[in-house]
Amino acid sequence: MTPNRLMVLGILVVGVSLLVACKGEEEKGNEDKTPLTYQGSSTIADNILTEAVPAFEKETGIKFSKLSSDGSGEGFKATMNGSADIGGLSRRITEEEKKQEIYHQIIGYDALTVFVHVDNPLDGITRTQLSGIFTGAITNWSELGGADVPIEPVTELLDGMRATNEVFEHLALEDAKFGKVTQVDRPRDCVAYIDTHPNAIAFAALAFKTDKTKGIPVDGIAPTNVNVQSGAYLLSRPLILISKEVPKGSAKAFFEFMLSPKGQAIVAKKFVSVSQ
Amino acid sequence: MIIFRDLKVRNKLLLLTLLVLGCVGGVIGANLYFLDHVKVGGDMYEQIAARKETIATAALLAADLGEIRGTLFDMVVTPSASRRARLGDEIQTLSERVDSRFDQLREQVSDEHTLAALEDAERTWKAFSTTASRDVPEALARRDQQAALELVQGMQKRRYERFSGQVESVIANARMKIKESEDSIAVAVSDSIRLSIGISIGGVALVVVIAFLITLSISRPLNVVMRLAQRVAAGDLREVKIDAHGQDEIGRLTSMFQLMVGNLRTLVSGIASTSLQLGSSSGQLSTTAHRQQEGATEQLAAIEETRSALERASPPLRWR
């Protein structure tokens, strides 16, 4: 072996060992721009993410590669099994879910609004009446002082995975079961259903209001920001983002964006923001 | 190799010793630094301690909130006016305690997410507190127990659910962050171990390579001189070209040796030519002697001839 070859060999050996040493350091650095995936509540996906995702991408350059809105329950499952980075729940986290340890952050509150047709003379309803209508005890508008026509209660699909139904069941029915109701897949369509069915009554996020429907106060309290924020309004629910672990990289950036004034302003357009 | 060429052997050995010492020292130092650094991953341990404190305060807060809700319910349902008054005072005390716990938590918490959750919880708590200290007693004063009960079981229950949910989320998230910190400490420890192993291997490898080069820079020219000496010992004094010899002792030895061999060669060839000359002179000398001898022989013969001629020509002379 000539001295020159030896020199090269020596440099190689040293270089390789230094590389081994530094490998750990390199892995950590660098800004993470990994695309994110979302699964869960359609209330969050359709009303917040449609605007928040482009704004977030513009600000950070991080994209969402998947947005699927198939309900809070599915969102929780998908987040826990790792198929979604961020999940969305439009209800409280259940005791069962809490046991699984999940990172969660409330980004706002939704007032679940009771909708009737604009031509419906009803201008307020009590929790007991709501419970009666949706459990099937009250079936005619005349029982509430209206015309003698049957009431058509509308809900999202009662597949056990819809946050809106769960929240309503807990808060308005006080955990009684739904009676005979018309089931519609998406919350937006629940409200739109009333447009063509004047005897229908439905509950959904205020954001889904149409021109031919009106939201009515419950127990005399209207779903205004102040009433939702103070907890005075009966049918309010938190909007929660979850992640399996303490968010890092692009997921962390998204959580931060949603709690930033920009993100909260987007939430406040249709819901009640969490920070003021 | 080149850089070591002009170093003295003494200095090379010194350098070698220093290198080995430096390597040992460096490896020990690097390992100590990383061990210390991980221990000072201290800031991670501090974070964990701070979060544990947050969890403790939040848990106390949650307990107080639960207690105040229960007390409020008791106050509404009790038929005894004196007990009601006492429970009212209790609620007052509890409320103040909750307020101070919120203050305490806000000081302990530093990240935005938790602060947002806390602020939200506190806002709902303020509404709860107002209802508990004003609206509920007012309803009771009106002897409207039904209205008070509705407040407690309706609005207040929802508020309670909301802020206790937020407080719980603060606890749950802090717990997850502790777990995360613990995991990252584990990662930092294994990273440091890897790094220190890397530095050790790298340092040792570097020293081995340099030591090898130094050794080679000593032994190679020595071998060259040795081979040269062997040739000279075998009587071969022919001129040789030695490519590299540095300015160290061995380099100088090599040059001197070459010079010596050169001088030896000159000397030996001088001796050879002198002896040759000596040979030829002695040859000439012997020739001359030979001729002289021949001359003498001839003279002797001539004298003998002259004597015999004289003897033939005259009677023998009497010689005295």
Interface residues (C-beta under 8 A of the other chain):
Chain A: P3 N4 L6 M7 L9 G10 V13 V14 S17 L18 V20 A21 C22 K23 G24 E25 R92 I93 K98 E101 I102 Y103 H104 Q105 I106 R127 L171 D219 Q229 S230 G231 A232 L234 S236 P238 E245 V246 F255 E256 L259 V274 S275 Q276
Chain B: M1 E112 H113 A116 A117 E119 D120 R123 T124 A127 F128 G154 M155 R158 R159 E161 R162 G165 Q166 E168 S169 A172 N173 R175 M176 K177 K179 E180 S190 D191 R194 L195 I197 G198 I199 I201 G202 A205 L206 V209 I210 F212 L213 L216
